[in-house]
Amino acid sequence: MQHGKALAIKGVMSLVVLYLVLGVGFGITFGNVLLITLILGVLSYLLGDVFILPKTTNMMATMADLGMAFVIIWLLGMAFTSLSVGSMALAAVIAAIVMALGEYFFHIYILKKDIGFGNRYRTSHNY
């Protein structure tokens, strides 16, 4: 249940950010934004929030999320849209930066709720 709530929060945050940046800002269809959101959300939750965050600090996990978001948004955007490489790269940079800001605070929520990590590798909460 905790993972479901966390995924829902992350999903809503991601959809809003990606729709505003990619949909409104760069004209990508809502369907493509939704598909990018779903793929990015699952991958970043599993890799960034469940795997990296418990072993590192919030800042390290946020930076990993930033890089992962850029690559995933850029590659999926290139596959699903007709934007030029440069335009899609700019859209991915903007979206990844805004997503990383949201991820920083999402990580604080995850750490405070101790969602799904069991035994942590680190001994303190580095928010």
C-alpha positions as CSV (number, residue, x, y, z in Angstrom):
1,M,0.0,0.0,0.0
2,Q,2.8,2.4,0.8
3,H,4.4,1.8,-2.6
4,G,1.0,2.4,-4.3
5,K,0.6,5.8,-2.6
6,A,4.2,6.8,-3.4
7,L,3.8,5.8,-7.0
8,A,0.5,7.7,-7.2
9,I,2.2,10.9,-5.8
10,K,5.1,10.5,-8.2
11,G,2.9,9.8,-11.1
12,V,0.7,12.9,-10.6
13,M,3.8,15.1,-10.1
14,S,5.5,13.6,-13.2
15,L,2.4,13.9,-15.4
16,V,1.8,17.6,-14.4
17,V,5.4,18.5,-15.0
18,L,5.8,16.6,-18.2
19,Y,2.5,17.9,-19.6
20,L,3.3,21.5,-18.8
21,V,6.8,21.2,-20.3
22,L,6.4,18.8,-23.1
23,G,2.7,19.2,-23.9
24,V,2.1,22.9,-23.4
25,G,5.7,24.0,-24.1
26,F,6.7,21.8,-27.0
27,G,3.4,20.6,-28.4
28,I,3.8,16.9,-27.7
29,T,0.4,15.1,-27.6
30,F,-1.1,14.1,-24.2
31,G,-1.0,10.5,-25.2
32,N,2.8,10.6,-25.8
33,V,3.3,12.6,-22.6
34,L,1.3,10.0,-20.7
35,L,3.3,7.2,-22.2
36,I,6.6,8.9,-21.3
37,T,5.3,9.6,-17.8
38,L,4.4,5.9,-17.2
39,I,7.8,4.6,-18.5
40,L,9.8,7.2,-16.7
41,G,7.8,6.8,-13.5
42,V,8.3,3.1,-13.2
43,L,12.0,3.2,-14.1
44,S,12.9,6.1,-11.9
45,Y,10.9,4.7,-9.0
46,L,12.6,1.3,-9.2
47,L,16.2,2.6,-9.9
48,G,16.2,6.0,-8.2
49,D,13.9,5.7,-5.2
50,V,14.1,2.0,-4.3
51,F,17.7,1.1,-5.4
52,I,19.8,4.3,-5.3
53,L,18.2,6.4,-2.5
54,P,18.6,3.9,0.3
55,K,22.3,3.5,-0.4
56,T,23.2,7.1,-0.9
57,T,22.0,10.6,0.0
58,N,19.0,12.5,-1.2
59,M,21.2,14.7,-3.4
60,M,23.0,11.8,-5.0
61,A,19.7,10.1,-5.8
62,T,18.3,13.4,-7.1
63,M,21.2,13.8,-9.5
64,A,20.8,10.2,-10.6
65,D,17.1,10.9,-11.3
66,L,18.1,14.1,-13.2
67,G,20.3,12.2,-15.5
68,M,17.9,9.3,-15.9
69,A,15.0,11.6,-16.6
70,F,16.9,13.5,-19.3
71,V,18.0,10.3,-21.1
72,I,14.6,8.7,-20.9
73,I,12.6,11.8,-21.9
74,W,15.0,12.6,-24.7
75,L,15.1,9.1,-26.2
76,L,11.3,8.4,-25.8
77,G,10.6,11.9,-27.2
78,M,12.7,11.2,-30.2
79,A,10.9,7.9,-30.8
80,F,7.4,9.2,-30.2
81,T,7.5,12.7,-31.7
82,S,8.7,14.5,-34.8
83,L,10.6,17.2,-32.9
84,S,14.2,17.9,-34.0
85,V,17.0,16.4,-32.0
86,G,17.9,19.9,-30.6
87,S,14.3,20.8,-29.7
88,M,13.7,17.4,-28.0
89,A,17.0,17.8,-26.1
90,L,16.0,21.2,-24.9
91,A,12.6,19.9,-23.8
92,A,14.3,17.0,-22.0
93,V,16.7,19.3,-20.2
94,I,13.9,21.6,-19.0
95,A,11.7,18.7,-18.0
96,A,14.5,16.8,-16.2
97,I,15.5,19.9,-14.2
98,V,11.9,20.5,-13.0
99,M,11.5,16.8,-12.3
100,A,14.7,16.7,-10.2
101,L,13.4,19.6,-8.1
102,G,10.2,17.6,-7.4
103,E,12.2,14.4,-6.8
104,Y,14.3,16.1,-4.1
105,F,11.1,16.7,-2.1
106,F,9.6,13.4,-3.0
107,H,12.7,11.7,-1.6
108,I,12.2,13.5,1.7
109,Y,8.7,12.1,1.8
110,I,9.9,8.6,1.0
111,L,12.7,8.8,3.7
112,K,10.4,10.1,6.4
113,K,7.8,7.5,5.7
114,D,10.5,4.8,5.4
115,I,8.7,3.3,2.4
116,G,9.8,-0.1,1.4
117,F,13.5,0.0,2.3
118,G,13.7,-2.2,5.3
119,N,17.3,-2.1,6.4
120,R,19.1,1.0,5.2
121,Y,22.8,1.0,4.3
122,R,23.3,4.4,5.8
123,T,22.8,5.4,9.4
124,S,21.4,8.9,9.0
125,H,18.8,10.7,7.0
126,N,20.5,13.1,4.7
127,Y,17.6,15.2,3.4
